[in-house]
Amino acid sequence: MTDQTHFGFETVPVTEKARRVRAVFDSVAPSYDLMNDLMSAGLHRLWKQFTLGRTALRPGQQALDVAAGTGDLTVGMARQVGPAGLVLHTDINREMLEVGRGRIVDEGLVDRVVTVQANAEQLPFPDARFHAVTIAFGLRNVTDKDAALRELARVTKPGGRVLVLEFSKPVLPLLAGVYDQYSFRVLPALGDLVAGDAASYRYLAESIRRHPDQATLTAMMTAAGLEDVRCHNLAGGIVALHIGLRY
């Protein structure tokens, strides 16, 4: 990896990106769930339910949610594995974890969820630990995406799966123009109005454009050691779920 990377449309030193991403999520953590509902008109809940429907988790199994933030997938997987199972709720950002942990307590799931502050590029877990590993709307914020994907594959059990839910590239030409207008005009204005932070939401819009497209991410997951990687386009490709199997 070079000593330069991108932070939205800006080029920054590799050593600087993690700090700047952390500052963004420190800022947006208190309003993150509300903004998700407003930005997607609630569709993010359907995208996450679609993902949960493909974890293949069974009662008593173990799962890992990376960049889990406020815990939507964590909560869903905790219900799937039941009281005898375990879900690790992880994120590099403490502010986001605290919001998520409060939700896990409110949902009555503390008996089956452990919260750990962890970097996706250096997961503190043994090889072949989890039956399912998820990362939702977090990979694009990782400095070294290839390293993170290798880590997700490493900690997945043989027969398990890695699920990457992320913004992607619209597959409908007419949708692309509308999406650009919405991303760069509406999102920052909404962030300013609701969260008092237009800059963070401008970064989030820019980070989506810098994220690999569907075919590139499929190739990256394959190179990381996953097999039979398949992509499901959601909302016309605005969002994509990639699923790779570990053999």
C-alpha positions in Angstrom: 0.0 0.0 0.0 1.3 3.5 -0.8 1.8 6.2 1.8 -1.2 8.2 0.4 -4.8 7.3 0.4 -8.2 9.0 -0.1 -10.4 10.6 2.4 -13.5 11.3 0.3 -12.2 13.2 -2.7 -9.1 14.4 -0.8 -5.7 12.7 -0.8 -4.3 12.3 2.6 -1.4 10.4 4.3 -2.3 6.8 5.1 -1.5 7.5 8.8 -4.0 10.4 8.8 -7.2 8.6 7.4 -8.1 6.6 10.4 -8.0 9.6 12.7 -10.2 11.7 10.3 -12.7 8.9 9.8 -12.9 8.5 13.6 -13.6 12.2 13.9 -16.5 11.9 11.4 -18.1 9.1 13.4 -17.5 10.8 16.7 -19.5 13.6 15.3 -22.4 11.7 13.7 -22.8 8.9 16.4 -25.6 10.6 18.4 -27.8 11.1 15.2 -26.6 8.2 13.1 -29.7 6.1 13.3 -32.0 9.0 12.7 -30.0 10.2 9.7 -29.9 6.6 8.2 -33.7 6.6 8.3 -34.0 10.1 6.8 -31.3 9.6 4.1 -32.6 6.3 2.9 -36.3 6.9 3.6 -36.1 3.8 5.9 -34.8 1.5 3.1 -31.6 0.7 5.0 -33.7 -1.4 7.3 -34.9 -3.5 4.3 -31.3 -3.8 3.0 -30.1 -5.1 6.4 -33.0 -7.5 6.7 -32.1 -8.9 3.2 -28.5 -9.4 4.6 -29.7 -11.1 7.8 -31.8 -13.4 5.6 -28.6 -14.7 4.1 -26.3 -15.3 7.1 -27.4 -19.0 7.3 -26.9 -18.7 11.1 -28.4 -21.3 13.3 -29.1 -21.3 17.1 -25.9 -21.8 19.1 -23.5 -20.5 16.5 -21.1 -17.6 16.6 -21.0 -14.4 14.4 -18.9 -11.3 14.1 -20.2 -7.9 13.1 -17.4 -5.6 12.0 -17.8 -1.8 11.9 -21.0 -2.7 13.6 -21.6 0.8 15.0 -25.1 1.1 16.4 -25.7 -2.6 16.0 -28.5 -3.2 13.5 -27.0 -6.4 12.2 -25.6 -7.3 15.6 -29.1 -7.3 17.1 -30.5 -9.3 14.2 -27.8 -12.0 14.4 -28.1 -12.2 18.2 -31.7 -13.2 17.7 -30.7 -15.7 15.0 -28.1 -17.5 17.2 -30.3 -17.5 20.3 -29.3 -17.7 24.0 -26.8 -20.4 23.3 -25.0 -18.4 20.6 -22.7 -15.5 20.6 -22.2 -12.3 18.5 -19.2 -10.0 18.7 -20.2 -6.4 18.2 -17.1 -4.6 17.0 -16.1 -1.2 15.7 -13.0 1.0 15.7 -15.0 4.0 17.0 -15.9 4.0 20.7 -18.7 6.6 20.3 -20.5 4.4 17.9 -20.0 1.3 20.1 -21.5 3.1 23.1 -24.6 3.9 21.1 -24.8 0.4 19.9 -24.2 -1.1 23.3 -27.1 0.9 24.8 -29.4 -0.5 22.1 -28.2 -4.1 22.8 -29.0 -3.5 26.5 -32.5 -2.1 25.6 -33.2 -5.1 23.4 -32.4 -7.5 26.3 -29.6 -9.2 24.3 -26.6 -8.7 26.6 -26.4 -12.4 27.4 -25.4 -13.2 23.9 -23.5 -10.1 22.6 -19.9 -9.0 23.5 -18.8 -5.5 22.5 -15.1 -5.1 21.5 -13.3 -2.1 20.1 -11.4 -3.5 17.2 -9.7 -2.4 13.9 -11.1 -4.3 10.9 -7.5 -4.5 9.5 -6.2 -6.3 12.6 -9.0 -8.3 14.2 -8.1 -9.7 17.6 -9.7 -13.0 17.1 -8.3 -16.5 16.2 -8.5 -18.1 12.8 -11.8 -19.9 11.8 -13.8 -18.6 14.8 -17.1 -17.5 13.3 -19.9 -19.0 11.3 -20.8 -15.7 9.7 -19.0 -12.3 9.5 -20.7 -9.1 8.4 -19.7 -5.6 7.6 -22.4 -3.1 6.7 -21.6 0.3 5.3 -18.2 0.2 6.9 -15.7 -1.2 4.4 -15.5 2.1 2.4 -14.2 3.8 5.5 -11.3 1.3 6.0 -7.9 2.5 5.0 -6.6 -0.8 3.7 -9.7 -2.6 2.3 -7.7 -5.6 1.1 -6.2 -6.2 4.5 -9.7 -6.0 6.1 -11.1 -8.5 3.6 -8.3 -10.9 4.4 -9.0 -10.5 8.1 -12.8 -11.2 7.5 -11.9 -14.3 5.6 -9.3 -15.4 8.2 -11.7 -15.5 11.1 -14.5 -17.2 9.2 -15.0 -21.0 9.8 -14.8 -23.4 6.8 -18.3 -23.5 5.5 -19.1 -20.0 6.9 -19.7 -16.9 4.9 -18.6 -13.2 4.8 -21.3 -10.7 3.9 -20.4 -7.2 2.8 -23.3 -4.7 2.5 -22.1 -1.4 1.1 -23.1 1.5 -1.2 -22.1 0.7 -4.8 -22.5 1.9 -8.3 -26.1 2.3 -9.8 -26.7 -0.1 -12.7 -29.4 2.1 -14.3 -28.0 5.1 -16.2 -30.9 7.4 -15.4 -30.6 6.6 -11.7 -26.9 7.7 -11.6 -27.6 11.4 -12.3 -30.4 11.6 -9.8 -28.3 9.8 -7.2 -25.4 12.3 -7.7 -27.7 15.3 -7.2 -29.2 13.7 -4.0 -25.8 12.7 -2.6 -24.0 16.0 -3.1 -26.8 18.5 -2.5 -29.4 16.9 -0.3 -27.3 14.8 2.1 -24.9 17.6 3.3 -28.0 19.9 3.7 -29.8 17.2 5.7 -26.7 16.6 7.8 -26.4 20.3 8.5 -30.1 20.5 9.5 -30.4 17.4 11.6 -26.8 16.7 12.9 -25.3 20.2 12.6 -22.5 18.7 10.5 -22.7 19.1 6.7 -19.0 18.3 6.3 -19.2 14.8 7.7 -22.1 13.9 5.4 -20.3 15.4 2.4 -17.4 13.1 3.2 -19.8 10.1 3.4 -21.1 10.9 0.0 -17.6 11.3 -1.5 -16.5 8.0 0.2 -19.2 6.2 -1.7 -17.9 7.4 -5.0 -14.4 6.2 -4.1 -15.5 2.8 -3.1 -14.9 -0.1 -5.5 -17.7 -1.1 -7.9 -19.5 -4.4 -7.8 -17.1 -6.3 -10.1 -14.0 -4.9 -8.4 -15.2 -5.8 -4.9 -16.0 -9.3 -6.1 -12.5 -9.7 -7.3 -11.0 -8.3 -4.1 -13.0 -10.7 -2.0 -11.9 -13.6 -4.1 -8.3 -12.5 -3.8 -8.8 -12.3 0.0 -9.5 -16.1 0.1 -13.2 -16.2 -0.3 -14.9 -18.4 -2.9 -18.2 -18.4 -4.9 -18.5 -14.6 -4.3 -21.9 -13.4 -5.4 -23.3 -9.9 -5.7 -26.9 -8.9 -5.1 -27.8 -5.4 -6.4 -30.3 -3.6 -4.2 -32.1 -0.3 -5.1 -30.8 -0.5 -8.7 -27.2 -1.0 -7.5 -27.1 2.0 -5.2 -26.4 -0.7 -2.6 -24.9 -4.1 -3.1 -24.6 -7.2 -0.9 -21.6 -9.3 -1.6 -21.4 -12.8 -0.1 -18.3 -15.0 -0.2 -17.9 -18.5 1.2 -15.0 -19.8 3.2 -14.0 -23.4 2.3 
